[in-house]
Amino acid sequence: MRFFVALPFLFLGFCAGSAQEKKAAAKHEKDIVFGKGGDQDMQLDLARPDGEGPFPGVVCVHGGGWRGGKRQDLTKLIDLLAERGFVAATVSYRLSPAHQFPAQIEDCKAAVRFLRANAANFRLKTDRIGAMGFSAGGHLVSLMGTADNDAKLEGQGGNPEQSSRVQAVVNFFGPTDMTTRTWDKKAEEFFLVPFLGGTFEDKKDAYVKSSPIHYVTKDDPPFLFFHGDKDELVKIEHSQKLSKKLQETGVPAKLVTMEGAAHGWSGEKLTQTLDQTVEFFKEKLK
């Protein structure tokens, strides 16, 4: 399906060069166990700048329809972010159909709590952590930005004394409202049924509970959205609706429409959007 074609190639030909000042990414750590997902160890990879810090952080979440993809897809991204002065982590989460929602968001939230609990080791500012994700990862980081403790999506992944809240969110073409049918039956059967455990008619509560737009409040962090206006898999109205609701609630939110783009882009367009992402995080986290 097109979904799996777009994401693996997102970072091919990736260009880290721009007019922005770079800093050397001096420290790389792989396969760090950040917590438990059910009975399995969950891992992240991390890159951080040279220097004493502490530095702001960014948690990066891969896409793949909640059923595919891997954290290593975003290795070049965390390198870029470390060069720009951020402690950056790319995290794994449990995948469907073996694991249904809310396993995926529980794992992402556990990663944030772990980073806070170990901030001194990673030279991380505990009150300056952002999140960015692509497609299904965009959905998960949007939940990270909107769903607080009352949503009961924290899970049992570890470090319960720490907060999982993030201070800025960047969503690249991720779904935000599972209660409005914008997909065809084939996509529902392939992606949503394994993820949420059934069709909308069968599992209405799960479709509501997994919708970031359902949790918007005035204390949510600022959001930045990127979305192609030709995206047929995740319609641009997902980003339009959530950005509008955030704005109406008083939360800073901006949507950048990628004209002519479908579900993902590469080359110069990718470089430009990543530069905008870095500037957004610099403004909101530093």
KOLMI-440306 format. One line per field, with one value per residue: residue number from 1; residue in three letters; x, y, z of N, C-alpha, C in turn. Coordinates in steps of 0.1 Angstrom, whole numbers, plus 5000, padded with zeros to 4 digits. Each point is the difference from the previous one (the first is absolute). Example, Ala and Ser with C-alpha at 12.3 -4.5 7.8 and 13.67 -1.06 7.14 Angstrom:
<fidos>
i <- c(1;2)
aa <- c(Ala;Ser)
n.px <- c(5132;4996)
n.py <- c(4943;5011)
n.pz <- c(5078;4993)
ca.px <- c(4991;5009)
ca.py <- c(5012;5011)
ca.pz <- c(5000;5000)
c.px <- c(5009;4992)
c.py <- c(5012;5011)
c.pz <- c(5000;5008)
</fidos>
This chain:
<fidos>
i <- c(1;2;3;4;5;6;7;8;9;10;11;12;13;14;15;16;17;18;19;20;21;22;23;24;25;26;27;28;29;30;31;32;33;34;35;36;37;38;39;40;41;42;43;44;45;46;47;48;49;50;51;52;53;54;55;56;57;58;59;60;61;62;63;64;65;66;67;68;69;70;71;72;73;74;75;76;77;78;79;80;81;82;83;84;85;86;87;88;89;90;91;92;93;94;95;96;97;98;99;100;101;102;103;104;105;106;107;108;109;110;111;112;113;114;115;116;117;118;119;120;121;122;123;124;125;126;127;128;129;130;131;132;133;134;135;136;137;138;139;140;141;142;143;144;145;146;147;148;149;150;151;152;153;154;155;156;157;158;159;160;161;162;163;164;165;166;167;168;169;170;171;172;173;174;175;176;177;178;179;180;181;182;183;184;185;186;187;188;189;190;191;192;193;194;195;196;197;198;199;200;201;202;203;204;205;206;207;208;209;210;211;212;213;214;215;216;217;218;219;220;221;222;223;224;225;226;227;228;229;230;231;232;233;234;235;236;237;238;239;240;241;242;243;244;245;246;247;248;249;250;251;252;253;254;255;256;257;258;259;260;261;262;263;264;265;266;267;268;269;270;271;272;273;274;275;276;277;278;279;280;281;282;283;284;285;286)
aa <- c(Met;Arg;Phe;Phe;Val;Ala;Leu;Pro;Phe;Leu;Phe;Leu;Gly;Phe;Cys;Ala;Gly;Ser;Ala;Gln;Glu;Lys;Lys;Ala;Ala;Ala;Lys;His;Glu;Lys;Asp;Ile;Val;Phe;Gly;Lys;Gly;Gly;Asp;Gln;Asp;Met;Gln;Leu;Asp;Leu;Ala;Arg;Pro;Asp;Gly;Glu;Gly;Pro;Phe;Pro;Gly;Val;Val;Cys;Val;His;Gly;Gly;Gly;Trp;Arg;Gly;Gly;Lys;Arg;Gln;Asp;Leu;Thr;Lys;Leu;Ile;Asp;Leu;Leu;Ala;Glu;Arg;Gly;Phe;Val;Ala;Ala;Thr;Val;Ser;Tyr;Arg;Leu;Ser;Pro;Ala;His;Gln;Phe;Pro;Ala;Gln;Ile;Glu;Asp;Cys;Lys;Ala;Ala;Val;Arg;Phe;Leu;Arg;Ala;Asn;Ala;Ala;Asn;Phe;Arg;Leu;Lys;Thr;Asp;Arg;Ile;Gly;Ala;Met;Gly;Phe;Ser;Ala;Gly;Gly;His;Leu;Val;Ser;Leu;Met;Gly;Thr;Ala;Asp;Asn;Asp;Ala;Lys;Leu;Glu;Gly;Gln;Gly;Gly;Asn;Pro;Glu;Gln;Ser;Ser;Arg;Val;Gln;Ala;Val;Val;Asn;Phe;Phe;Gly;Pro;Thr;Asp;Met;Thr;Thr;Arg;Thr;Trp;Asp;Lys;Lys;Ala;Glu;Glu;Phe;Phe;Leu;Val;Pro;Phe;Leu;Gly;Gly;Thr;Phe;Glu;Asp;Lys;Lys;Asp;Ala;Tyr;Val;Lys;Ser;Ser;Pro;Ile;His;Tyr;Val;Thr;Lys;Asp;Asp;Pro;Pro;Phe;Leu;Phe;Phe;His;Gly;Asp;Lys;Asp;Glu;Leu;Val;Lys;Ile;Glu;His;Ser;Gln;Lys;Leu;Ser;Lys;Lys;Leu;Gln;Glu;Thr;Gly;Val;Pro;Ala;Lys;Leu;Val;Thr;Met;Glu;Gly;Ala;Ala;His;Gly;Trp;Ser;Gly;Glu;Lys;Leu;Thr;Gln;Thr;Leu;Asp;Gln;Thr;Val;Glu;Phe;Phe;Lys;Glu;Lys;Leu;Lys)
n.px <- c(5008;4995;4993;5003;4996;4991;4997;5003;4995;4993;5010;4996;5013;4999;4998;5010;5004;5003;4994;4993;5004;5011;4997;5012;4994;5004;4987;5002;4988;5001;4988;4997;4999;4988;4995;4989;4998;4991;5004;5000;5013;4998;5004;5011;5002;5012;4999;5011;4999;5011;5006;5000;4994;4987;4996;4992;4989;5001;4988;5006;4988;5004;4997;4990;4990;5008;5004;5007;5012;5011;5005;5007;4987;5001;5010;4998;4987;5002;5007;4991;4991;5008;5002;4987;5005;4994;4996;5003;4988;5003;4987;5001;4990;4992;5000;4991;4992;5013;5001;4988;4994;5006;5004;4997;4989;4996;5005;4994;4990;5002;5002;4990;4992;5004;4999;4989;4998;5005;4994;5005;4997;4989;5002;4988;4994;4996;5001;5009;4989;5004;4991;5005;4991;5001;4989;5000;5013;4995;4992;5011;5008;4989;4999;5014;4996;4990;5004;4994;5004;4991;5008;5008;5010;5003;4992;5007;5005;4998;5007;4991;5011;5004;5000;4990;4997;4997;5010;5001;4992;5006;4989;5007;4989;4998;4992;4989;4991;4999;4993;5007;4992;5013;4998;5005;4992;5007;5002;4987;4998;5008;4996;4987;4995;5012;5000;4987;5002;4997;4988;4997;4992;5011;5009;4988;5000;5005;4991;4991;5003;5001;4990;5011;4991;4997;5013;4997;5010;4998;5004;4995;5011;5009;4993;5007;4992;5004;4994;5001;4997;5009;5001;4999;5011;5006;4987;5003;4987;5008;5010;4991;4994;5011;5006;4989;4998;5013;5000;4988;5008;5008;5002;5012;4995;5008;4993;5010;4994;5003;5000;4991;5003;5004;5000;5006;5012;5008;5013;4999;4988;5006;5010;4991;4993;5011;5004;4988;5001;5013;4996;4990;5008;5008;4990;4994;5012;5006)
n.py <- c(4988;5011;4998;4988;5004;5009;4992;4988;5007;5003;4992;4993;5002;4997;5013;4998;5004;5012;5012;4991;5005;4992;4989;4996;4989;5002;4998;4987;4997;4987;4995;5012;4992;5005;4987;4996;4992;4999;4988;5010;5000;5013;5003;5008;5008;5005;5013;5005;5013;5004;4999;5009;5008;4997;4991;5007;4993;4990;4995;4991;5000;4988;4999;4996;5009;5003;4995;5010;5000;5007;5001;4990;5000;5004;4992;5002;4998;4990;4996;5004;4995;4990;5000;5001;4991;4989;4996;4991;4995;4989;4998;4988;4995;4994;4990;5004;4989;4997;5014;5001;5010;5006;4988;5005;5006;4989;4994;5008;4999;4986;5002;5009;4992;4990;5008;5004;4987;5000;5011;4998;4988;5005;5007;4997;5011;4997;5013;4994;4992;4999;4999;4991;4998;4989;5005;4987;5003;5007;4990;4992;5008;5000;4987;4999;5009;4992;4987;5005;5001;5009;5000;4997;5006;5001;4990;4988;5009;5006;5003;4994;5003;4997;5012;4997;5011;5005;5008;4991;5001;4991;5001;4990;5006;5002;4989;5008;4996;4990;5010;5007;4992;5001;4987;4992;4991;5001;5013;5001;4991;5007;5012;5004;4990;4998;5013;5002;4989;5008;5000;5011;4993;4992;5010;5006;4994;4990;5003;5002;4990;4995;5009;5005;5002;4988;5003;5008;5006;5010;4990;4997;4993;5009;5001;4992;5002;4989;5004;4989;5010;4991;5001;4988;4997;5011;5003;5011;4996;4989;5005;5003;4989;4993;5005;4999;4988;4997;5006;4994;4990;5007;4988;5005;5001;4994;5002;4993;5005;4988;5010;4991;5000;4987;4987;5012;5005;5003;4999;5010;4994;4989;5005;5006;4989;4993;5009;5000;4987;5001;5009;4992;4990;5007;5004;4988;4994;5010)
n.pz <- c(5000;4996;5011;4997;4989;5006;5011;4995;4990;5011;5005;4989;4997;5013;5001;5008;4988;5006;5000;5007;5011;4997;5008;5003;4995;5012;5004;4997;5003;4998;4997;5004;5010;4996;4998;5006;4989;5010;4994;4991;4999;5002;4987;5002;4990;5004;4996;5004;5002;4995;5012;5010;4992;5004;4991;4992;5001;4991;5002;4992;4993;4997;4987;4993;5001;5010;4988;4996;4994;5001;5013;4995;4996;5013;4998;4988;5003;5008;4990;4992;5009;5002;4986;5002;5009;4996;5012;4991;5001;4994;5002;5006;4994;5008;4992;4992;4998;5003;4998;5006;4996;5011;4997;4988;5004;5007;4989;4991;5008;5000;4987;5000;5008;4992;4989;5005;5002;4987;5002;5012;4998;4995;5011;5005;4994;5013;4999;4991;4999;4987;4991;4991;4991;4993;4994;5002;4998;4989;4998;5002;4993;4992;5002;4997;4990;4998;5001;5011;5013;4998;4990;5011;4994;5013;5003;5000;4992;5012;5010;5007;5007;4987;4994;4992;5006;4987;4996;4990;4989;4992;4993;4994;4994;5013;5001;5001;4991;5008;5004;4991;4993;4999;5003;4991;4996;4989;5001;5002;4991;4993;5003;5000;4993;4994;4998;4996;4993;4990;4994;4995;4993;4999;4998;5001;5012;4994;4991;5009;5008;4987;5001;4996;4990;5005;5001;4990;5007;5007;5008;4988;4996;4995;4988;4992;4990;4994;4989;4991;4991;4995;5013;4994;5006;5004;4999;4993;4999;5001;4993;4990;5003;5002;4990;4994;5005;4998;4988;4998;5005;4991;4993;5000;4988;4992;4989;4995;4990;4997;4991;4996;5013;5000;5003;5001;5002;4991;4999;4991;4997;5001;4993;4992;4999;4999;4992;4995;5000;4995;4991;4997;5000;4993;4993;4999;4998;4993)
ca.px <- c(4992;5007;5005;5013;5009;5004;5008;5013;5008;4999;5013;5010;5004;4998;5010;5001;5006;4992;5007;5001;5012;5000;5009;5004;4994;5012;4997;4989;4997;4990;4994;4997;4987;4993;4989;4993;4988;4996;5011;5012;5008;4999;5013;5001;5014;5002;5011;5000;5011;5012;4998;4995;4986;4991;4994;4986;4999;4989;4997;4996;4992;4999;4987;4998;4986;4999;5003;5013;5010;5009;5006;5012;4996;5003;5014;5005;4993;5006;5014;4997;4995;5012;5009;4994;5000;4990;5001;4989;4998;4990;4995;4991;4987;4994;4993;4988;4988;5003;4997;4991;4999;5009;5014;5009;5002;5006;5015;5006;5000;5010;5013;5002;5003;5014;5009;4999;5006;5014;5004;5014;5009;4999;5002;4987;4991;4988;4988;5001;5000;4990;4997;4996;4997;4996;4989;4996;5007;4994;4988;5004;5005;4989;4994;5009;4998;4987;4994;5007;4997;4985;4997;5003;5008;5014;5005;5008;5013;5010;5002;4987;5001;5003;4990;5002;4996;5010;4999;4998;4997;5000;4993;5001;4989;4994;4986;4997;4986;4997;4985;4995;5005;5007;5008;4992;4998;5012;5009;4995;5003;5014;5007;4993;4995;5010;5005;4990;4992;4987;4996;4995;4987;5002;5009;4999;5008;5015;5002;5000;5011;5013;5000;5006;4991;4991;5006;5006;4997;5007;5014;5008;5012;4999;5000;5003;4996;5003;4990;4998;4986;4996;5001;4988;4999;4996;4995;5005;4990;5004;5008;4992;4990;5007;5006;4989;4995;5010;5000;4988;5002;5010;5013;5007;5001;5002;5000;5007;4994;5009;4992;5003;5006;4991;5003;5015;5008;5015;5009;5001;4988;5003;5010;4993;4991;5008;5006;4989;4998;5011;4998;4989;5005;5009;4991;4991;5007;5011)
ca.py <- c(5012;5013;5004;4994;5006;5013;5003;4995;5008;5013;5005;4998;5012;5010;5010;5007;5013;5011;5012;5001;4996;4986;4996;4986;4990;4993;4988;4992;4988;4991;4989;5003;4995;5011;4996;4988;5000;4986;4993;5001;5012;5010;5007;5012;5004;5014;5008;5013;5009;5002;5011;4996;5002;4991;5003;4995;4987;4997;4986;4998;4988;4996;4996;4986;4995;4994;4985;4998;5010;4997;5012;5003;5008;5014;5002;5012;5012;5004;5006;5014;5007;5001;5011;5013;5004;4993;4985;4994;4985;4993;4990;4989;4997;4988;5001;4992;4996;4993;5009;5010;5013;5011;4996;5008;5013;4997;4998;5013;5008;4995;5005;5014;4999;4995;5010;5009;4994;4998;5013;5003;4991;5004;5015;5004;5008;4992;5008;5005;4988;5000;4987;5001;4987;4999;4991;4994;5007;5013;4997;4997;5012;5009;4995;5004;5014;5003;4991;5001;4988;4997;4991;4986;4994;4999;4987;4995;4998;5004;5014;5007;5012;5010;5004;4996;5012;5006;5014;5005;4988;5002;4989;4999;4992;4990;5001;5006;4997;4987;4999;5004;4991;5006;4990;4990;4987;4992;5006;4997;4986;4998;5008;5004;4989;4994;5010;5003;4988;4998;5011;5011;4996;4990;5005;5014;5005;5000;5010;5013;5001;5001;5012;5012;5011;4998;5003;5013;5010;5013;4998;4991;5007;5005;4990;5003;4989;5000;4991;5002;5001;4989;4987;4993;4990;5008;5012;5012;5005;4996;5011;5012;5000;5001;5014;5010;4998;5006;5015;5005;4998;5009;4994;5003;4989;5005;4989;5003;4991;4996;5000;4990;4989;4989;4996;5000;5007;4998;5010;5014;5003;4994;5008;5012;4998;4997;5013;5007;4992;5004;5014;4999;4994;5010;5011;4995;4992;5007)
ca.pz <- c(5000;4998;5013;5003;4990;5003;5012;5000;4992;5005;5003;4989;4995;5011;5000;5013;4998;4999;5005;5014;5007;5005;5011;4998;5008;5006;5008;4995;5008;4994;5007;5014;5005;5007;5008;4996;4992;5004;5006;4991;5002;4989;4998;4992;4996;5004;4995;5007;4996;5009;5010;5013;5001;4995;4988;4998;4993;4991;4998;4986;5000;4986;4994;4995;5002;5014;4999;4994;5003;5012;5004;4992;4988;5003;5005;4994;5006;5013;4997;4996;5011;5009;4994;5002;5014;5007;5003;4991;5002;4991;5009;4995;5007;4996;4987;4997;5007;5013;5012;4997;5007;5000;5002;4993;5007;5013;4998;4998;5013;5008;4995;5006;5014;5002;4997;5011;5012;4998;4994;5004;4991;4986;4999;4994;5007;5002;4997;4986;4992;4989;4993;4986;4994;4986;4997;5013;5010;5002;5008;5014;5006;5002;5013;5011;5003;5004;5009;5013;5009;5001;4988;5004;4989;5005;5000;5011;4994;5009;5005;5001;5007;4991;4991;4986;4992;4992;4999;4986;4992;4986;4994;4985;4993;5008;5003;5013;5004;4996;5001;4987;4990;4988;4994;4993;5008;4999;5010;5013;5003;5001;5011;5012;5007;5008;5010;5010;5004;4993;4992;5008;5005;5011;5010;5000;5011;4996;4989;5007;5009;4993;4992;5007;5000;5011;5013;4999;5011;4999;5005;4991;4995;4986;4990;4986;4991;4985;4993;4986;4997;4992;5008;4999;5011;5012;4994;5006;5009;5014;5005;5001;5011;5013;5001;5002;5014;5009;4999;5006;5014;5005;4999;4987;4990;4986;4990;4988;4990;4990;4988;4990;5007;5005;5013;5002;4990;5002;4993;5005;5008;5013;5007;5004;5012;5012;5004;5007;5012;5010;5005;5010;5013;5006;5006;5011;5010;5006)
c.px <- c(5009;5007;5014;5010;5005;5010;5015;5009;5000;5014;5011;5004;4999;5012;5000;5005;4989;5008;5001;5013;4999;5009;5002;4992;5010;4997;4988;4999;4989;4995;4998;4987;4994;4989;4994;4988;4993;5011;5013;5008;4998;5012;4999;5015;5000;5012;5000;5013;5012;4997;4994;4984;4996;4993;4985;5000;4989;4999;4994;4993;4997;4986;5000;4987;4998;5003;5013;5009;5008;5007;5013;4997;5003;5013;5006;4994;5006;5014;4998;4997;5012;5009;4994;4998;4990;5004;4988;5000;4990;4996;4992;4987;4994;4991;4987;5004;5003;4996;4991;5001;4994;5015;5010;5003;5006;5015;5006;5000;5010;5014;5003;5003;5014;5010;5001;5007;5015;5006;5014;5010;5000;5002;4988;4993;4987;4987;4999;5001;4989;4998;4997;4998;4994;4988;4995;5008;4995;4988;5004;5006;4989;4993;5009;4998;4986;4995;5008;4996;4986;4996;5002;5007;5015;5006;5009;5014;5012;5001;4987;5000;5003;4988;5003;4996;5012;4996;4998;4998;5000;4994;5002;4989;4995;4985;4998;4986;4995;4984;4994;5006;5005;5008;4990;5000;5014;5010;4995;5003;5015;5007;4992;4994;5011;5004;4990;4991;4987;4997;4994;4987;5001;5007;5000;5008;5015;5003;5000;5013;5013;5001;5006;4991;4991;5005;5005;4995;5009;5014;5008;5012;4997;5002;5005;4996;5006;4991;4999;4986;4995;5000;4987;4999;4996;4997;5005;4991;5003;5009;4992;4991;5007;5007;4989;4995;5010;4999;4988;5000;5010;5014;5007;5001;5001;5000;5008;4994;5011;4993;5005;5006;4989;5005;5016;5006;5015;5007;4999;4988;5002;5010;4994;4991;5007;5007;4989;4997;5010;4997;4988;5004;5009;4992;4993;5007;5012;4996)
c.py <- c(5012;5004;4995;5005;5013;5002;4995;5009;5015;5007;4996;5013;5011;5009;5008;5014;5011;5012;5000;4995;4986;4999;4985;4991;4991;4987;4993;4987;4993;4990;5003;4995;5011;4996;4987;5003;4987;4993;5001;5013;5009;5008;5013;5002;5015;5006;5013;5008;4999;5012;4995;5001;5007;5006;4997;4987;4999;4985;4998;4986;4996;4997;4986;4994;4993;4985;4998;5012;4997;5013;5004;5008;5015;5003;5013;5013;5003;5005;5014;5008;5002;5011;5014;5003;4993;4986;4994;4985;4995;4988;4989;4999;4987;5002;4991;4990;4993;5008;5011;5013;4997;4996;5010;5014;4998;4999;5014;5009;4995;5004;5014;4999;4995;5011;5010;4994;4999;5013;5003;4992;5005;5015;5006;5009;4994;5008;5005;4988;5001;4986;5003;4986;5001;4990;4994;5006;5014;4999;4999;5012;5010;4996;5004;5014;5003;4992;5001;4988;4996;4990;4986;4993;4999;4986;4997;4999;5004;5015;5008;5013;5012;5004;4996;5012;5005;5015;5006;4987;5004;4987;5001;4990;4988;5002;5006;4997;4987;4998;5004;4992;5007;4990;4990;4987;4992;5005;4997;4985;4997;5007;5001;4988;4992;5009;5001;4988;4998;5012;5011;4996;4990;5006;5015;5007;5001;5010;5014;5001;5002;5013;5012;5012;4999;5006;5015;5009;5012;4999;4991;5008;5005;4988;5006;4988;5002;4989;5003;5001;4990;4986;4993;4990;5006;5014;5012;5006;4996;5011;5013;5000;5002;5013;5010;4999;5005;5015;5005;4999;5009;4995;5003;4988;5005;4987;5005;4990;4998;4998;4990;4987;4990;4996;4998;5007;4999;5012;5014;5003;4994;5008;5013;4998;4996;5012;5008;4993;5004;5014;5000;4995;5010;5011;4995;4994;5007;5013)
c.pz <- c(5000;5013;5003;4989;5004;5011;4999;4991;5004;5002;4991;4994;5009;5000;5013;4999;5000;5005;5015;5006;5005;5012;4998;5009;5006;5006;4994;5009;4994;5009;5015;5004;5008;5009;4995;4992;5002;5006;4992;5003;4988;5000;4993;4996;5002;4995;5008;4996;5009;5009;5012;5001;5013;4987;4999;4993;4990;4999;4986;4999;4985;4996;4996;5003;5013;4999;4993;5003;5012;5003;4992;4987;5002;5005;4994;5006;5014;4999;4997;5012;5010;4995;5003;5015;5008;5004;4993;5002;4990;5007;4993;5008;4995;4987;5000;4989;5013;5012;4995;5008;5014;5002;4994;5007;5014;4999;4998;5012;5010;4997;5005;5014;5003;4998;5012;5013;4999;4994;5002;4991;4986;4998;4994;5010;5002;4997;4986;4991;4990;4994;4986;4994;4986;4999;5013;5011;5003;5009;5015;5007;5003;5013;5012;5004;5006;5012;5013;5008;5001;4988;5003;4989;5004;4999;5012;4995;5008;5003;5002;5008;4991;4991;4986;4991;4992;4998;4986;4992;4985;4994;4985;4996;5008;5003;5014;5005;4994;4999;4987;4989;4988;4992;4993;5008;5000;5011;5014;5004;5002;5011;5012;5007;5009;5012;5011;5004;4994;4991;5009;5006;5012;5012;5001;5011;4997;4990;5007;5009;4993;4992;5008;5001;5012;5013;5001;5012;4998;5004;4991;4995;4985;4991;4987;4991;4986;4994;4986;4996;4990;5007;5000;5012;5013;4994;5008;5011;5015;5006;5001;5012;5013;5002;5003;5014;5010;5000;5008;5015;5006;5000;4987;4991;4986;4991;4988;4989;4989;4987;4990;5006;5004;5014;5002;4988;5003;4994;5007;5009;5014;5008;5006;5012;5012;5005;5008;5014;5011;5005;5010;5013;5007;5007;5012;5011;5006;5005)
</fidos>
